[in-house]
Each structure stands twice: as structure tokens, then as C-alpha cells.
């Protein structure tokens, strides 16, 4: 049946489905159970259907009903669909949601106008309805609870009268643990095995019978097998929410580095494709396929997933074969013979057994499972009860047993490390890569990775750009050093990307942004658009004054530009139309950050102020000035150098030369603050890692400090001597900017005052920054203090 690999009778097939349903109910695998009810079409669960209706889940109710009957199957079926849609329509009217009501009428109710029966009359009544209170019968819809309860009563009557559903309403009375009891009888060694063995058998059966939804629901609820091919379908089709939901069943962002990378990349790709859709750009299927290759590597290395990737081998249709053998012996004793009142026992002599649950290598024999062991027909022990199926015509009661697999999975990767603070002084204590450079372009003032991490762009104080490429972003730094060194890219045209320079050097404020293969950049003069393939200047615009100080790409093909006159311009370069001009700062704009989930723009200025703007009507929602937790005063130096949203799109990082603050958008609730020791002042830059688990902070002292985002505890300090070239170290050498790799949370690039760029990451033997093997004894005390608000 249904693509089965072996021929069996309908009764045996039905009995197996029933046993599996009982098992799923006992294990509290609710979603798997509901999916199996729908896909097997054996049992229509009136109680579950009523719960869905009572919750107002109309689409879900229709989907459940549609699994058993279609709208045109019978008048009773048509009436059920009509009642559901009519109720959804009336509730929309009660909420005064005319738009949704009109949509329901046009899409869902129009189909009933072609029939000639009582439904036509009710449809006509709905057509003329302006106020539910005008009709005594329909006025009850204003109370959702009572009206839904009445709807459920009427639907139950229609279900019982519907000839298509009548034979699917009674679930056999099945003893607890019936399936596992039978498996123990036929394979005595199963008692020593885990429940996973039975789940694997059920999984194989569902796969062979093509119960796709049940199969993947079971994977998520049992967490014993991660289907990498199913996960790939979501990635290559761009179903990012479903991909995230499937992954979340097995691991979460905080489990380990690999999980964090996967969730971070899903969220990033979801955002980028949302922007593309708003700009009406086609989907890049080749990019998704390439992205899956990256995911596959992360999955295979992830300790939470790597032991769930291989499905155990077993004979085809193994569970079906076992149940068929059982039923061939069992039916005369179990189904057709009722337990007698004299407590007579049923002998298990000649009961077929196997020595291996997965294979028929030791074929079914006629030896008893336990020599001379009787089975008491009236025993209270469910595992020994012969009456697995009783013809009692009783409907099944729902249960709420705890999920046996609900315990939090142990983080095996985390157990192998300690949290001693780590001080890195020598190049041998981390992996470093000095990017090749034969130019003398002055200080690196801006630095950015591409979205996939395959190239890095730097902007120098002299308004020139540098671009380094890697062939792949999957390799570690060590592999890149040996096999595939980074390349300072130079097109055949020999062009150099150079910005228009400000007339006054003090106005040379640098900023740039990536958009696909184009770079938008400015150094105090006009904004230039460069091709990253040819380095050709494609266009220039925004001739000063005012001078552009920062810009950012927004959805719907918009750009937000910040200027030195404290204004913000929301502009569409394609149509050359201005959407809004925002005013709220008293000094130049220093940075802009956008949250897709909140749909707000946040601006920072040289006035020590942060402002939050609604990205729909472009109204200012709130603003807040920087202040010290210790003194309550605004810092003397009022410039907020940089702001950045955490990957959760809610927490906002604010960088000032004397402190780092974390806020919650859109209210700018001030949650925490980091204050450096005087020896490290000033802070030159800070950024979140791509997974948001740590904050990288660079200081004029040359130190790069790594803080835990959740606790603000200092994990690691990387000193200048660990990454700078010998002979170049001086008080004037330090990192000005940090670029966090978009896929590797422990990899960063540092732009230094001497114009060089260094890429660093932990040693391969270390899990991440600040997490050392137990044999490592390096330790030091923090020079940063942190303050957190309760």
C-alpha cells in the first residue's frame, strides 16, 4: 500500500498505523501524530478538529478536513467547508476588518454561489449583511468563544452524518506501550536497546510509505536523525523560516560556534533576500546552492548534529515485515478472541522471534521468545497483555504525557574547555595573516567584508581603496597561508579606486557601503560609485556642501545619507526622489544602523545623541544622550563614533572613545556599559561577531579585547605583539577599525595606522577566543570594568 516495498493486507497496514499513532500519542509527539492522522486518513480526530476550530485556526482546520474529504465530495462536506469559511468571514466583520472580510468573500465564499441549495440562501444573507446585529441568528458571532463552541457542535453533527467520515471516527482501544510490547516479544534483545531503535523503524516505514510531513515532524520531535537533504530543500528554495525552524529542533544559537554561524547566516540571507524582493531582483539560485555547501560543512562539524547524520542500515520494510509476522500469528489470539473471565493464559509457544531488530540475518524462527513463558490474558502488566487491540468501539482519549526527549542536549563541545581569561602576546599563540600590500595609502580608516566573506575592502586616509580576494571562505587561515594566499586584487585596467577629496583636510570624513559588486564611497567630497570588478568610477553625486559622513542601504531600493550639517536624507538613487529629510541632531551624523525586524533607523551624532526613526512614516520615535553609569554625566567628548545592531536586530551597540554602551531598540532602554582602564584609552572601534556572541574592541594601546556579549566579561586580550610585524611596533601603531568576518565568528580583520591589514583567529586547538584546553594556564586579570543594569 502507498508505495510499500512489500505486499500486505489492508488490515495489517491499518493495525500498524494504529500502533504507531498510539506510540506517538504516548510520547507526546503531537505534531507527528496530527500529520499521520491527515496523511494516513485512517482516523478523523473529532476532538483535535474541535480544538483547532476553538483556537480560530481556520486555515489549519480546513487543511485537516481536506485531508479526509473535499468540498465537492458530498453536501455534508460542502456544508462543513461553508460553515468554517462563513465563521471566519463573520469574525472578520466583528473585528471591523472589512479588507480581510472582502478577501474571504471573494476567495473562499464565491465558490458556493454556483450551487442551488440552502447554502445559496445563507450566502445571499451574507452578501446583504452590513451589521451582524441586524440578524438575530448571526449576532452571536460578536462573542468568539460562544460562537465557536456552537460551530463545533454543528460541525460534529455534520461529521457524524457524513458517509465519507463515518468509518473513521472510532479509534480502537489500544493498550499502553502496545507497539514496543510487540517488538519486545518478537525481538527479546530489544529490551536492552534504546527507544531510538523503534523510532528508526517507524522513520523507515514513514519514508517508504511517503508520509512526508509526518516523517519530518517526527525528525524534529524525536531529534535522532537530521535529514541534511530535507534541510537542503529549504536552503535552495529560500524557505528561511522553515530552515530555521527545522534546525531549531536540533540545536540553538547558543549551543556552539557552528550552530551560531548557521543561525546567523540564515538570518542574514533572509534579510538580504527580503531587500532583493523589495527591489524586485531575481533570486540567485546558484548563490543558495553555494550557501548550502557552507552549511553542509558546518553541519558535519557540529557536535550537536554530527552523530545524527547517518541513518542506520536495515532491511527494507523492516517494521512492516515484523508486524506482518506478528499479526499472522497474533490475530487469532488477540483480535478475534476476547479475554475470558477465567483468567486463562495464552501460551507464547511457537511465537516467531528474531535475534536482530534491523536485519533478517537470523531469520524468523518458531522458537518461543521465553521458553515456557505464559501470557496472562487479564494481566495488569501492559507489556504482557495479549489484548493489544480490543473491539470495544471506544474513541481514543487524548493524553498529555511529557516528552521523553525534552531535556536540553548536553553541550559536549563546551565541556572540553574552560573559561580562564586568555592573554595572547606571541604570534604562535594565534593564527595571523598579513594581507599583501605594495602600496602606501596611509591609515586604514574603513574596512568591510563582502556578505560571503570572499573579499575584503579597505579605505585609507588618502581616499584610496584596496581589495583583497580569497578563492573560498571555507578554508582556515592556516590553509589560506599554505595553499591559497590572499590576493591584492588589481584589474587589468590598472585603475585605482580613489575618492574625491575634501577641500579642507579636516573635513575628510570617510565612509563607504557595499551593494552587490558596487562600492559607494566618500572621503569628504562627492560620493563615488565604483565597480569592484573593473575599479571604474560609474558615477558621482552629492556634491558638498553638506558633506556626506555616513550612508546605509535600506529596503525598497533606498539609501539613508547622514551629513555634517546634522541632517539625514532618505533617498532613492534609481528614481532620484527624496523620501524624507530627518532633523533631530545638533551636530554631524556619525553613523546609521537599520533593524529589519523592527523597521527602524537609528542615527548617532557628534552631539552624544542617539535617535530612533520609524522607517514607515519617518517620524522620530525617541532619542537619548550618552551618559556615564558612574557619574550620570554626558562625556566631555561628545562624538559617538559607531553604532551597530546585534544579529537579533534589537540590541544596539554604541561606541564612544571612553565607553561602550548597549541599548534595546526601539525604546533605547540602556542595558549595559563597558568602561576601559585609562591605559587603554581611547577606544578606536568595536563590533559584534557575526553570531553576536562576542564584542571585539580595539584600543589605542594596541590591544584587541574580546568580551562575552551576554555577560560583558572579558574573555581574551590580544596584544599588538601577537599580530604586528617585528620592528614596526611603536606607540603610533594600533588598529583603527575592525571588520568581523560574516561567517566565521572568531575571525576578524584589523586595519592599522600604518596602512596594513591583519586577519587573526584563534589557534585550531582552541574552540574560540578565550576558551583554552584545560592544560593551558595562561591567565590575567581584566583591565576593563563592566556595569549592567538589573
Buried (B, 14 or more C-beta within 10 A) or exposed (E): BEEBBEEBEEEBBBBBBBBBBBBBBBBBBBBBBBBBBBBBEBBBBBEBBBBBBBEBEBEBBBEBBEBBBEBEBBBBBBBBBBBBBBBBBBBBBBEEEEEBBEEBBEEBBEBBEEBEEEBEEBBEEBEEBEEBEEBEEBBEBBEBEEBBEBBBEEBBEBBEEBEBBEEBBBBBBBBBBBBBBBBBBBBBEBEEEEBBBBBBBBBBBBBBBEBEBBBBBBBBBBBBBBBBEBBBBBBBEBBBEBBBEBBEBBBBBEBBBBBBBBBBBBBBBBBBBEBBBEBEEEEBEEBBEEBBEBBBEBBEBBBBBEEBBEBBEBBEBBBBBBBBBBBEBBBEBBBEEEBEEEEEBBEBEEBBBBBEBBEBEEEBEEEBBEEEBBBBBBBEEBBBBBBBBBEEEEEBEEEEEEEEBEEEEEBEBBEEBEEBBBBBBEBEBBBBBBBEBEEEBBBBBBBBBBBBBBBBBBBBBBBBBBBBEBEBBBBEBEEBBEEEEBBBBBBEEEBEBBBBBBEEEEBBBBBBBBBEEBBBBBBBBBBBBBBBEBBEBEEBBBEBEBBBBBBBBBBEBBBBBBBBBBBBBBBBBEEEEEBBEBEBBEBBBBBBBBBBEBBBBBBBBBBBBBBBBBBEEBEEBBBBEBBBBEEEEBBEBBBBBBBBBBBBBBBBBBBBBBBBBBBBBBEBBBBBBBBBEEEBBEBBBBBBBBBBBBBBBBBBBBBBBBBBBEEBBBBBBBBBBBBBBEEEBEEEBBBBBBBBBBBBBBBBBBBBBBBBBBBBBBBEEBBBBBBBEEEBEEEEEBBBEBEEEE
